[in-house]
Amino acid sequence: MAIRPIIPSTPIEIRLYTLLASVPAGRVVTYGQLADLIGLPNRARWVGQVLKMLPRETRLPWHRVVNAQGRISLPPMEGGNDQSERLRNEGVLVTDDGRISLRLYRWHPDYRYTRHSSFS
C-alpha cells in the first residue's frame, strides 16, 4: 500500500504537523499543549479535528497526543487500543483504562518550538 502524503492546507497546519513530528518516542503531548505551542491557545478541539483527518497510514506520531487529563480520548475499537499499544511499545506506562502520567511522560519542548520563538 502506498503512503499518501499529508498535504497541509494552511501554514498553521504545517506548524502543527512539524511540531507533532518533533515529539520524541516515549513522550506525550496534550491537544491543548500542541495548540498553545503553535500559537492557538484554547483550540485543543481544533487540533483533535485536524489529527482526526490524518490518513490511517501516516508516519506522524498521532499516538503521542492525549487529552488534558492524560487519557487516551479515542474509544478502544476506534484507535484507542492501537494508541495504547504504540505508547507501551515506546516505554510509556498506560493503565488499563487509558491513563498516562503527564508528570512522568509529558514532553517539554525546548525554546525553539514555543510560540514565543521564531517557530511561529
C-alpha positions in Angstrom: 0.0 0.0 0.0 1.4 3.4 -1.0 1.6 6.0 1.7 -0.5 9.1 0.8 1.3 12.3 1.6 -0.2 14.7 4.0 -0.9 18.0 2.3 -1.4 20.7 4.8 -3.8 23.3 3.5 -2.7 26.2 5.8 0.5 27.5 7.4 -0.9 26.7 10.8 -1.4 23.0 9.8 2.2 23.0 8.7 3.2 24.2 12.1 1.0 21.6 13.8 2.5 18.7 11.7 6.0 19.9 12.2 5.6 20.2 15.9 3.9 16.8 16.2 6.7 15.2 14.2 9.1 16.6 16.9 7.5 14.8 19.8 10.0 12.1 20.8 9.3 8.5 21.3 8.4 7.8 25.0 6.8 11.2 25.5 3.2 12.5 25.1 1.7 15.9 24.5 -1.8 17.1 25.0 -4.1 18.5 22.4 -4.2 21.8 24.2 -0.4 21.9 24.6 0.0 21.5 20.8 -2.5 24.3 20.2 -0.7 26.6 22.6 2.7 25.8 21.1 1.6 26.7 17.6 0.0 29.9 18.8 -3.6 28.9 19.0 -4.4 28.9 22.7 -7.8 27.3 23.7 -8.0 25.4 20.4 -7.4 21.9 21.6 -10.6 20.7 19.8 -9.3 22.1 16.5 -6.1 20.1 17.0 -8.1 17.0 17.6 -10.2 17.6 14.4 -7.1 18.1 12.3 -5.4 15.0 13.6 -8.6 13.0 13.1 -8.2 13.7 9.3 -4.7 12.1 9.1 -4.5 9.2 6.7 -4.6 5.8 8.5 -1.0 5.0 7.3 0.5 8.4 8.4 4.0 8.4 9.8 3.2 11.3 12.1 3.2 10.2 15.8 -0.5 10.9 16.4 -0.5 8.3 19.1 1.6 10.6 21.3 -1.3 13.0 21.7 -3.6 12.7 24.7 -6.2 14.8 26.5 -5.6 17.3 29.2 -6.2 14.6 31.9 -3.5 12.4 30.4 -6.0 10.0 29.0 -6.5 8.4 25.6 -9.5 10.0 24.0 -10.2 7.5 21.3 -12.6 4.7 22.0 -10.8 1.3 22.3 -12.1 -0.1 19.0 -11.6 3.2 17.1 -7.9 3.6 17.6 -7.6 3.7 21.4 -6.2 0.1 21.7 -3.7 0.9 18.9 -2.7 4.1 20.6 -2.1 2.3 23.9 -0.1 -0.4 22.2 2.1 2.1 20.4 2.8 4.1 23.5 3.6 0.9 25.5 6.0 -0.1 22.8 7.8 3.2 23.3 8.1 2.5 27.1 5.1 4.7 28.2 3.1 3.2 31.1 -0.6 3.2 30.1 -3.1 1.9 32.6 -5.9 -0.4 31.5 -8.3 2.5 31.4 -6.0 4.5 29.1 -4.3 6.9 31.6 -0.8 8.2 31.2 1.1 10.1 33.8 1.7 13.6 32.4 4.0 14.3 35.3 6.3 11.4 34.0 5.8 11.4 30.3 4.7 14.9 29.2 7.0 16.4 26.5 8.6 19.7 27.4 10.0 21.1 24.1 13.0 23.3 24.1 12.5 27.0 23.4 12.8 26.8 19.6 9.4 25.2 19.5 7.4 27.7 21.5 5.1 30.3 20.0 7.4 33.0 21.5 10.3 31.9 19.3 10.9 32.1 15.6 8.9 28.9 15.2 5.7 30.9 14.9 
